Amino acid sequence: MGTQSAAALTDTWGVPAPTGLLYVGIDIGRRKHLAAAIPEGRMWDGSWERAPVRSIATTALGFRGLTGWLAELGVAPADTRIGMEPTGGWYGRTVAAWLERHGYQVSWLQNFALHDRRQLMIGKQTKTDALDARLIARLLFERERLGLKGGFLQRPPRNTDAIRMLIRNRARLVEQRTRCATS
């Protein structure tokens, strides 16, 4: 061991130097979103799986709380990576618009990417929204720092997707109303 160089003792085996980035995964819900904000250091050391998750109300007050919380973390919007699935329809679009208006860039995952990663990591165990928020943050990290290819949309979901969701929801409501009227 006495002949080993100092450089060999501090070799990181190709791990890039830390950048101080913050990765935020948001699991979209109707009444609340769950957000996990994970610093890059926790991604490298494996403790990202236990990162705390914060509940965000789907209201203006909740959105103000989200941007306030992100500001408290002390990372500039340019050094914050935010990701979410487009499955929330209108709910996801509103929080994304709020974040973009406050200087954050939002990346959209393809629906299969999160599902596949969850299956790979936990198999048939119970899916939780907190786990999804952490996994979204992890996928952002892997894309940027480890060169993950695919899994992200090249552009935000189209407005037609939101219209399609509204039409589908209206059809369900009409069906429920009809069932209630005939019973």
FIGUTI-5464 format. One record per residue: residue number from 0; residue in one letter; x, z negated, y negated of N, C-alpha, C in turn. Coordinates in nm, 3 decimals. Layout:
! residues N
<r NUM, 'A', <X, Z, Y>, <X, Z, Y>, <X, Z, Y>> ...
END
This chain:
! residues 183
<r 0, 'M', <0.082, 0.000, 0.118>, <0.000, 0.000, 0.000>, <0.086, 0.000, -0.124>> <r 1, 'G', <0.207, -0.050, -0.116>, <0.296, -0.055, -0.230>, <0.337, 0.082, -0.281>> <r 2, 'T', <0.327, 0.184, -0.196>, <0.367, 0.318, -0.238>, <0.252, 0.397, -0.298>> <r 3, 'Q', <0.130, 0.345, -0.295>, <0.014, 0.415, -0.347>, <0.018, 0.415, -0.500>> <r 4, 'S', <-0.016, 0.528, -0.560>, <-0.014, 0.537, -0.706>, <-0.135, 0.468, -0.766>> <r 5, 'A', <-0.124, 0.433, -0.892>, <-0.235, 0.370, -0.964>, <-0.353, 0.465, -0.974>> <r 6, 'A', <-0.325, 0.595, -0.986>, <-0.433, 0.694, -0.995>, <-0.515, 0.696, -0.866>> <r 7, 'A', <-0.449, 0.680, -0.752>, <-0.521, 0.681, -0.625>, <-0.612, 0.560, -0.611>> <r 8, 'L', <-0.572, 0.448, -0.668>, <-0.653, 0.327, -0.659>, <-0.778, 0.335, -0.745>> <r 9, 'T', <-0.775, 0.416, -0.849>, <-0.890, 0.427, -0.938>, <-0.965, 0.558, -0.921>> <r 10, 'D', <-0.932, 0.635, -0.819>, <-0.997, 0.763, -0.795>, <-1.146, 0.743, -0.768>> <r 11, 'T', <-1.230, 0.826, -0.829>, <-1.374, 0.811, -0.813>, <-1.432, 0.916, -0.718>> <r 12, 'W', <-1.349, 0.989, -0.650>, <-1.393, 1.088, -0.551>, <-1.493, 1.188, -0.608>> <r 13, 'G', <-1.464, 1.237, -0.726>, <-1.547, 1.342, -0.783>, <-1.670, 1.294, -0.858>> <r 14, 'V', <-1.689, 1.164, -0.874>, <-1.804, 1.114, -0.950>, <-1.777, 1.139, -1.097>> <r 15, 'P', <-1.868, 1.208, -1.167>, <-1.845, 1.234, -1.310>, <-1.841, 1.103, -1.389>> <r 16, 'A', <-1.771, 1.108, -1.502>, <-1.764, 0.991, -1.589>, <-1.903, 0.958, -1.641>> <r 17, 'P', <-1.936, 0.830, -1.655>, <-2.068, 0.791, -1.705>, <-2.092, 0.847, -1.845>> <r 18, 'T', <-2.216, 0.883, -1.871>, <-2.251, 0.942, -2.001>, <-2.340, 0.851, -2.083>> <r 19, 'G', <-2.395, 0.746, -2.026>, <-2.484, 0.658, -2.099>, <-2.627, 0.712, -2.110>> <r 20, 'L', <-2.662, 0.807, -2.026>, <-2.797, 0.863, -2.029>, <-2.898, 0.766, -1.970>> <r 21, 'L', <-3.022, 0.781, -2.014>, <-3.132, 0.701, -1.963>, <-3.231, 0.796, -1.897>> <r 22, 'Y', <-3.272, 0.765, -1.775>, <-3.366, 0.849, -1.700>, <-3.499, 0.775, -1.690>> <r 23, 'V', <-3.605, 0.840, -1.735>, <-3.737, 0.779, -1.739>, <-3.832, 0.861, -1.653>> <r 24, 'G', <-3.888, 0.799, -1.553>, <-3.989, 0.863, -1.469>, <-4.124, 0.804, -1.503>> <r 25, 'I', <-4.224, 0.890, -1.523>, <-4.358, 0.842, -1.556>, <-4.455, 0.893, -1.451>> <r 26, 'D', <-4.519, 0.799, -1.383>, <-4.625, 0.834, -1.289>, <-4.755, 0.831, -1.367>> <r 27, 'I', <-4.824, 0.943, -1.370>, <-4.942, 0.961, -1.453>, <-5.066, 0.908, -1.382>> <r 28, 'G', <-5.147, 0.835, -1.457>, <-5.274, 0.785, -1.406>, <-5.384, 0.803, -1.509>> <r 29, 'R', <-5.505, 0.781, -1.469>, <-5.618, 0.800, -1.560>, <-5.625, 0.688, -1.664>> <r 30, 'R', <-5.613, 0.565, -1.621>, <-5.625, 0.452, -1.714>, <-5.491, 0.396, -1.758>> <r 31, 'K', <-5.390, 0.416, -1.676>, <-5.256, 0.368, -1.712>, <-5.151, 0.456, -1.646>> <r 32, 'H', <-5.038, 0.463, -1.711>, <-4.921, 0.530, -1.656>, <-4.821, 0.421, -1.619>> <r 33, 'L', <-4.738, 0.448, -1.522>, <-4.629, 0.358, -1.489>, <-4.498, 0.428, -1.521>> <r 34, 'A', <-4.411, 0.359, -1.595>, <-4.285, 0.418, -1.637>, <-4.168, 0.333, -1.589>> <r 35, 'A', <-4.067, 0.400, -1.538>, <-3.942, 0.334, -1.499>, <-3.831, 0.396, -1.584>> <r 36, 'A', <-3.761, 0.313, -1.660>, <-3.648, 0.358, -1.742>, <-3.521, 0.304, -1.677>> <r 37, 'I', <-3.439, 0.396, -1.626>, <-3.324, 0.355, -1.545>, <-3.197, 0.412, -1.606>> <r 38, 'P', <-3.104, 0.325, -1.648>, <-2.976, 0.371, -1.702>, <-2.893, 0.440, -1.592>> <r 39, 'E', <-2.806, 0.528, -1.636>, <-2.725, 0.604, -1.541>, <-2.644, 0.515, -1.447>> <r 40, 'G', <-2.593, 0.405, -1.496>, <-2.513, 0.315, -1.412>, <-2.590, 0.265, -1.290>> <r 41, 'R', <-2.718, 0.238, -1.307>, <-2.801, 0.193, -1.193>, <-2.824, 0.306, -1.094>> <r 42, 'M', <-2.818, 0.429, -1.140>, <-2.833, 0.543, -1.048>, <-2.711, 0.550, -0.956>> <r 43, 'W', <-2.592, 0.531, -1.014>, <-2.470, 0.541, -0.935>, <-2.454, 0.425, -0.839>> <r 44, 'D', <-2.492, 0.303, -0.880>, <-2.466, 0.188, -0.792>, <-2.579, 0.162, -0.692>> <r 45, 'G', <-2.687, 0.240, -0.697>, <-2.794, 0.227, -0.599>, <-2.902, 0.126, -0.634>> <r 46, 'S', <-2.888, 0.057, -0.744>, <-2.988, -0.044, -0.779>, <-3.112, 0.017, -0.847>> <r 47, 'W', <-3.117, 0.146, -0.861>, <-3.232, 0.213, -0.923>, <-3.360, 0.188, -0.843>> <r 48, 'E', <-3.346, 0.167, -0.713>, <-3.464, 0.146, -0.628>, <-3.538, 0.018, -0.661>> <r 49, 'R', <-3.473, -0.075, -0.731>, <-3.535, -0.201, -0.768>, <-3.557, -0.212, -0.919>> <r 50, 'A', <-3.547, -0.102, -0.988>, <-3.564, -0.103, -1.134>, <-3.706, -0.147, -1.170>> <r 51, 'P', <-3.720, -0.224, -1.278>, <-3.854, -0.266, -1.319>, <-3.936, -0.147, -1.368>> <r 52, 'V', <-4.067, -0.161, -1.354>, <-4.160, -0.056, -1.396>, <-4.256, -0.116, -1.497>> <r 53, 'R', <-4.285, -0.040, -1.599>, <-4.374, -0.088, -1.706>, <-4.505, -0.011, -1.704>> <r 54, 'S', <-4.615, -0.083, -1.724>, <-4.747, -0.021, -1.730>, <-4.776, 0.021, -1.874>> <r 55, 'I', <-4.823, 0.145, -1.890>, <-4.852, 0.202, -2.021>, <-5.000, 0.242, -2.024>> <r 56, 'A', <-5.077, 0.184, -2.115>, <-5.217, 0.221, -2.128>, <-5.228, 0.364, -2.180>> <r 57, 'T', <-5.331, 0.435, -2.138>, <-5.350, 0.575, -2.181>, <-5.426, 0.580, -2.313>> <r 58, 'T', <-5.379, 0.503, -2.408>, <-5.439, 0.497, -2.540>, <-5.329, 0.515, -2.644>> <r 59, 'A', <-5.369, 0.533, -2.769>, <-5.269, 0.545, -2.876>, <-5.183, 0.420, -2.883>> <r 60, 'L', <-5.244, 0.303, -2.865>, <-5.169, 0.178, -2.866>, <-5.067, 0.175, -2.751>> <r 61, 'G', <-5.108, 0.221, -2.634>, <-5.017, 0.227, -2.520>, <-4.902, 0.324, -2.544>> <r 62, 'F', <-4.932, 0.438, -2.605>, <-4.827, 0.537, -2.633>, <-4.729, 0.484, -2.737>> <r 63, 'R', <-4.781, 0.411, -2.837>, <-4.691, 0.350, -2.936>, <-4.603, 0.245, -2.868>> <r 64, 'G', <-4.661, 0.172, -2.774>, <-4.582, 0.075, -2.699>, <-4.472, 0.142, -2.617>> <r 65, 'L', <-4.503, 0.258, -2.560>, <-4.404, 0.331, -2.481>, <-4.286, 0.374, -2.567>> <r 66, 'T', <-4.313, 0.437, -2.681>, <-4.202, 0.482, -2.766>, <-4.128, 0.363, -2.826>> <r 67, 'G', <-4.200, 0.253, -2.854>, <-4.133, 0.133, -2.902>, <-4.040, 0.075, -2.798>> <r 68, 'W', <-4.087, 0.070, -2.673>, <-4.005, 0.020, -2.563>, <-3.881, 0.107, -2.543>> <r 69, 'L', <-3.899, 0.239, -2.547>, <-3.784, 0.328, -2.531>, <-3.683, 0.308, -2.644>> <r 70, 'A', <-3.733, 0.288, -2.767>, <-3.643, 0.263, -2.880>, <-3.567, 0.131, -2.861>> <r 71, 'E', <-3.635, 0.028, -2.808>, <-3.572, -0.102, -2.784>, <-3.458, -0.092, -2.685>> <r 72, 'L', <-3.463, 0.005, -2.595>, <-3.359, 0.019, -2.494>, <-3.228, 0.069, -2.555>> <r 73, 'G', <-3.234, 0.118, -2.679>, <-3.112, 0.153, -2.751>, <-3.050, 0.285, -2.716>> <r 74, 'V', <-3.123, 0.374, -2.651>, <-3.070, 0.506, -2.616>, <-3.143, 0.609, -2.701>> <r 75, 'A', <-3.068, 0.695, -2.766>, <-3.127, 0.797, -2.854>, <-3.215, 0.892, -2.773>> <r 76, 'P', <-3.320, 0.947, -2.835>, <-3.404, 1.044, -2.764>, <-3.326, 1.160, -2.703>> <r 77, 'A', <-3.219, 1.202, -2.769>, <-3.139, 1.313, -2.716>, <-3.067, 1.275, -2.586>> <r 78, 'D', <-3.046, 1.146, -2.563>, <-2.979, 1.098, -2.442>, <-3.076, 1.039, -2.341>> <r 79, 'T', <-3.204, 1.063, -2.361>, <-3.308, 1.014, -2.271>, <-3.371, 1.132, -2.200>> <r 80, 'R', <-3.377, 1.125, -2.068>, <-3.438, 1.230, -1.989>, <-3.570, 1.176, -1.934>> <r 81, 'I', <-3.680, 1.245, -1.963>, <-3.811, 1.199, -1.921>, <-3.873, 1.303, -1.828>> <r 82, 'G', <-3.928, 1.258, -1.717>, <-3.992, 1.348, -1.623>, <-4.126, 1.295, -1.577>> <r 83, 'M', <-4.214, 1.389, -1.541>, <-4.346, 1.353, -1.487>, <-4.399, 1.470, -1.406>> <r 84, 'E', <-4.497, 1.441, -1.321>, <-4.564, 1.545, -1.244>, <-4.679, 1.603, -1.326>> <r 85, 'P', <-4.711, 1.729, -1.306>, <-4.824, 1.787, -1.379>, <-4.959, 1.757, -1.315>> <r 86, 'T', <-4.965, 1.664, -1.221>, <-5.090, 1.635, -1.150>, <-5.190, 1.558, -1.233>> <r 87, 'G', <-5.148, 1.497, -1.342>, <-5.239, 1.417, -1.422>, <-5.327, 1.497, -1.515>> <r 88, 'G', <-5.311, 1.630, -1.519>, <-5.393, 1.713, -1.606>, <-5.384, 1.669, -1.750>> <r 89, 'W', <-5.497, 1.643, -1.809>, <-5.504, 1.605, -1.950>, <-5.425, 1.478, -1.978>> <r 90, 'Y', <-5.427, 1.384, -1.887>, <-5.360, 1.256, -1.908>, <-5.210, 1.274, -1.923>> <r 91, 'G', <-5.152, 1.360, -1.842>, <-5.010, 1.387, -1.853>, <-4.975, 1.465, -1.978>> <r 92, 'R', <-5.063, 1.557, -2.015>, <-5.037, 1.639, -2.134>, <-5.037, 1.555, -2.261>> <r 93, 'T', <-5.124, 1.454, -2.269>, <-5.131, 1.374, -2.390>, <-5.006, 1.289, -2.409>> <r 94, 'V', <-4.959, 1.224, -2.303>, <-4.838, 1.142, -2.318>, <-4.717, 1.231, -2.342>> <r 95, 'A', <-4.712, 1.349, -2.281>, <-4.600, 1.441, -2.305>, <-4.598, 1.487, -2.450>> <r 96, 'A', <-4.715, 1.520, -2.505>, <-4.723, 1.563, -2.645>, <-4.677, 1.450, -2.737>> <r 97, 'W', <-4.717, 1.327, -2.707>, <-4.677, 1.212, -2.788>, <-4.524, 1.196, -2.785>> <r 98, 'L', <-4.466, 1.203, -2.666>, <-4.321, 1.186, -2.653>, <-4.246, 1.298, -2.723>> <r 99, 'E', <-4.293, 1.421, -2.708>, <-4.226, 1.534, -2.773>, <-4.234, 1.522, -2.924>> <r 100, 'R', <-4.347, 1.473, -2.975>, <-4.361, 1.455, -3.118>, <-4.262, 1.349, -3.171>> <r 101, 'H', <-4.218, 1.260, -3.083>, <-4.123, 1.157, -3.124>, <-3.979, 1.190, -3.084>> <r 102, 'G', <-3.953, 1.316, -3.055>, <-3.816, 1.362, -3.034>, <-3.766, 1.363, -2.891>> <r 103, 'Y', <-3.850, 1.329, -2.795>, <-3.808, 1.329, -2.655>, <-3.840, 1.462, -2.590>> <r 104, 'Q', <-3.760, 1.500, -2.495>, <-3.786, 1.621, -2.417>, <-3.842, 1.578, -2.282>> <r 105, 'V', <-3.950, 1.644, -2.240>, <-4.016, 1.610, -2.114>, <-3.994, 1.722, -2.013>> <r 106, 'S', <-3.953, 1.687, -1.893>, <-3.939, 1.781, -1.783>, <-4.054, 1.760, -1.686>> <r 107, 'W', <-4.104, 1.868, -1.631>, <-4.218, 1.863, -1.539>, <-4.169, 1.893, -1.398>> <r 108, 'L', <-4.197, 1.802, -1.304>, <-4.161, 1.824, -1.165>, <-4.266, 1.911, -1.098>> <r 109, 'Q', <-4.223, 1.984, -0.998>, <-4.320, 2.053, -0.914>, <-4.378, 1.948, -0.820>> <r 110, 'N', <-4.504, 1.962, -0.788>, <-4.573, 1.859, -0.709>, <-4.504, 1.831, -0.576>> <r 111, 'F', <-4.455, 1.935, -0.511>, <-4.396, 1.915, -0.379>, <-4.265, 1.837, -0.384>> <r 112, 'A', <-4.193, 1.843, -0.495>, <-4.061, 1.781, -0.503>, <-4.068, 1.630, -0.484>> <r 113, 'L', <-4.161, 1.566, -0.552>, <-4.175, 1.421, -0.539>, <-4.226, 1.384, -0.400>> <r 114, 'H', <-4.323, 1.458, -0.351>, <-4.378, 1.432, -0.217>, <-4.268, 1.442, -0.112>> <r 115, 'D', <-4.188, 1.548, -0.118>, <-4.082, 1.567, -0.020>, <-3.978, 1.455, -0.026>> <r 116, 'R', <-3.940, 1.416, -0.148>, <-3.840, 1.310, -0.162>, <-3.894, 1.177, -0.111>> <r 117, 'R', <-4.019, 1.148, -0.140>, <-4.080, 1.023, -0.093>, <-4.080, 1.021, 0.059>> <r 118, 'Q', <-4.120, 1.133, 0.121>, <-4.121, 1.140, 0.268>, <-3.981, 1.121, 0.325>> <r 119, 'L', <-3.883, 1.178, 0.260>, <-3.745, 1.166, 0.305>, <-3.696, 1.022, 0.295>> <r 120, 'M', <-3.733, 0.953, 0.188>, <-3.683, 0.818, 0.165>, <-3.759, 0.711, 0.241>> <r 121, 'I', <-3.891, 0.719, 0.243>, <-3.967, 0.609, 0.302>, <-4.053, 0.650, 0.419>> <r 122, 'G', <-4.057, 0.776, 0.450>, <-4.135, 0.821, 0.564>, <-4.283, 0.796, 0.545>> <r 123, 'K', <-4.343, 0.731, 0.640>, <-4.488, 0.711, 0.638>, <-4.528, 0.578, 0.572>> <r 124, 'Q', <-4.434, 0.510, 0.510>, <-4.469, 0.385, 0.443>, <-4.566, 0.412, 0.329>> <r 125, 'T', <-4.622, 0.305, 0.277>, <-4.720, 0.315, 0.171>, <-4.659, 0.373, 0.044>> <r 126, 'K', <-4.727, 0.468, -0.014>, <-4.689, 0.527, -0.142>, <-4.736, 0.434, -0.252>> <r 127, 'T', <-4.650, 0.411, -0.350>, <-4.692, 0.332, -0.466>, <-4.658, 0.409, -0.593>> <r 128, 'D', <-4.733, 0.383, -0.698>, <-4.706, 0.448, -0.825>, <-4.572, 0.404, -0.882>> <r 129, 'A', <-4.534, 0.279, -0.860>, <-4.404, 0.230, -0.907>, <-4.290, 0.306, -0.839>> <r 130, 'L', <-4.303, 0.327, -0.708>, <-4.202, 0.404, -0.636>, <-4.194, 0.546, -0.690>> <r 131, 'D', <-4.308, 0.607, -0.716>, <-4.308, 0.743, -0.770>, <-4.239, 0.750, -0.906>> <r 132, 'A', <-4.262, 0.651, -0.992>, <-4.196, 0.650, -1.124>, <-4.045, 0.644, -1.107>> <r 133, 'R', <-3.998, 0.560, -1.016>, <-3.854, 0.549, -0.991>, <-3.798, 0.679, -0.932>> <r 134, 'L', <-3.872, 0.738, -0.840>, <-3.826, 0.862, -0.777>, <-3.820, 0.977, -0.877>> <r 135, 'I', <-3.914, 0.982, -0.970>, <-3.910, 1.086, -1.074>, <-3.783, 1.071, -1.156>> <r 136, 'A', <-3.751, 0.947, -1.195>, <-3.628, 0.923, -1.270>, <-3.506, 0.963, -1.187>> <r 137, 'R', <-3.509, 0.932, -1.059>, <-3.397, 0.966, -0.970>, <-3.380, 1.117, -0.960>> <r 138, 'L', <-3.489, 1.191, -0.948>, <-3.480, 1.337, -0.939>, <-3.423, 1.397, -1.068>> <r 139, 'L', <-3.456, 1.340, -1.182>, <-3.397, 1.385, -1.309>, <-3.245, 1.364, -1.306>> <r 140, 'F', <-3.204, 1.247, -1.260>, <-3.062, 1.217, -1.249>, <-2.993, 1.315, -1.155>> <r 141, 'E', <-3.052, 1.339, -1.039>, <-2.990, 1.429, -0.942>, <-2.981, 1.571, -0.995>> <r 142, 'R', <-3.079, 1.613, -1.073>, <-3.074, 1.747, -1.131>, <-2.958, 1.758, -1.229>> <r 143, 'E', <-2.946, 1.659, -1.316>, <-2.846, 1.668, -1.422>, <-2.706, 1.634, -1.376>> <r 144, 'R', <-2.691, 1.529, -1.300>, <-2.557, 1.479, -1.268>, <-2.506, 1.525, -1.132>> <r 145, 'L', <-2.596, 1.559, -1.039>, <-2.552, 1.598, -0.906>, <-2.580, 1.745, -0.875>> <r 146, 'G', <-2.640, 1.817, -0.970>, <-2.664, 1.960, -0.951>, <-2.781, 1.996, -0.864>> <r 147, 'L', <-2.883, 1.910, -0.856>, <-3.003, 1.941, -0.778>, <-3.062, 2.072, -0.827>> <r 148, 'K', <-3.091, 2.159, -0.738>, <-3.153, 2.288, -0.772>, <-3.299, 2.284, -0.732>> <r 149, 'G', <-3.385, 2.336, -0.814>, <-3.527, 2.344, -0.781>, <-3.597, 2.211, -0.803>> <r 150, 'G', <-3.729, 2.215, -0.780>, <-3.808, 2.095, -0.793>, <-3.869, 2.074, -0.931>> <r 151, 'F', <-3.827, 2.153, -1.029>, <-3.878, 2.138, -1.165>, <-3.942, 2.268, -1.210>> <r 152, 'L', <-4.045, 2.255, -1.292>, <-4.109, 2.373, -1.349>, <-4.021, 2.428, -1.461>> <r 153, 'Q', <-4.019, 2.559, -1.476>, <-3.941, 2.620, -1.582>, <-4.006, 2.604, -1.718>> <r 154, 'R', <-4.137, 2.580, -1.718>, <-4.212, 2.561, -1.842>, <-4.321, 2.458, -1.816>> <r 155, 'P', <-4.376, 2.400, -1.921>, <-4.486, 2.304, -1.900>, <-4.605, 2.371, -1.834>> <r 156, 'P', <-4.692, 2.293, -1.773>, <-4.812, 2.350, -1.713>, <-4.894, 2.425, -1.819>> <r 157, 'R', <-4.959, 2.531, -1.776>, <-5.039, 2.614, -1.868>, <-5.164, 2.540, -1.911>> <r 158, 'N', <-5.216, 2.579, -2.027>, <-5.343, 2.522, -2.074>, <-5.456, 2.554, -1.977>> <r 159, 'T', <-5.444, 2.665, -1.906>, <-5.550, 2.701, -1.812>, <-5.560, 2.599, -1.699>> <r 160, 'D', <-5.450, 2.532, -1.669>, <-5.453, 2.428, -1.566>, <-5.546, 2.314, -1.608>> <r 161, 'A', <-5.540, 2.276, -1.736>, <-5.626, 2.169, -1.786>, <-5.772, 2.214, -1.783>> <r 162, 'I', <-5.798, 2.339, -1.819>, <-5.936, 2.391, -1.816>, <-5.988, 2.393, -1.673>> <r 163, 'R', <-5.904, 2.434, -1.580>, <-5.943, 2.437, -1.439>, <-5.980, 2.296, -1.391>> <r 164, 'M', <-5.902, 2.196, -1.433>, <-5.931, 2.059, -1.394>, <-6.064, 2.013, -1.454>> <r 165, 'L', <-6.090, 2.046, -1.580>, <-6.216, 2.006, -1.643>, <-6.335, 2.070, -1.573>> <r 166, 'I', <-6.322, 2.197, -1.536>, <-6.431, 2.266, -1.466>, <-6.456, 2.200, -1.330>> <r 167, 'R', <-6.349, 2.169, -1.259>, <-6.361, 2.104, -1.129>, <-6.428, 1.967, -1.143>> <r 168, 'N', <-6.386, 1.891, -1.244>, <-6.447, 1.759, -1.267>, <-6.594, 1.770, -1.303>> <r 169, 'R', <-6.630, 1.870, -1.384>, <-6.769, 1.890, -1.421>, <-6.853, 1.921, -1.297>> <r 170, 'A', <-6.801, 2.007, -1.210>, <-6.874, 2.042, -1.088>, <-6.899, 1.917, -1.003>> <r 171, 'R', <-6.800, 1.828, -0.993>, <-6.817, 1.705, -0.917>, <-6.924, 1.616, -0.979>> <r 172, 'L', <-6.923, 1.605, -1.111>, <-7.022, 1.522, -1.180>, <-7.164, 1.577, -1.163>> <r 173, 'V', <-7.178, 1.709, -1.170>, <-7.310, 1.771, -1.150>, <-7.358, 1.743, -1.008>> <r 174, 'E', <-7.268, 1.755, -0.912>, <-7.304, 1.728, -0.772>, <-7.346, 1.582, -0.754>> <r 175, 'Q', <-7.274, 1.489, -0.814>, <-7.310, 1.348, -0.804>, <-7.445, 1.320, -0.870>> <r 176, 'R', <-7.467, 1.380, -0.985>, <-7.594, 1.361, -1.056>, <-7.710, 1.414, -0.970>> <r 177, 'T', <-7.691, 1.528, -0.906>, <-7.794, 1.586, -0.822>, <-7.824, 1.494, -0.704>> <r 178, 'R', <-7.717, 1.439, -0.643>, <-7.737, 1.347, -0.531>, <-7.815, 1.223, -0.573>> <r 179, 'C', <-7.782, 1.170, -0.690>, <-7.851, 1.050, -0.739>, <-7.997, 1.079, -0.773>> <r 180, 'A', <-8.024, 1.198, -0.826>, <-8.161, 1.233, -0.865>, <-8.250, 1.254, -0.742>> <r 181, 'T', <-8.191, 1.300, -0.631>, <-8.272, 1.327, -0.512>, <-8.286, 1.205, -0.423>> <r 182, 'S', <-8.210, 1.100, -0.448>, <-8.223, 0.982, -0.362>, <-8.320, 0.880, -0.416>> 
END
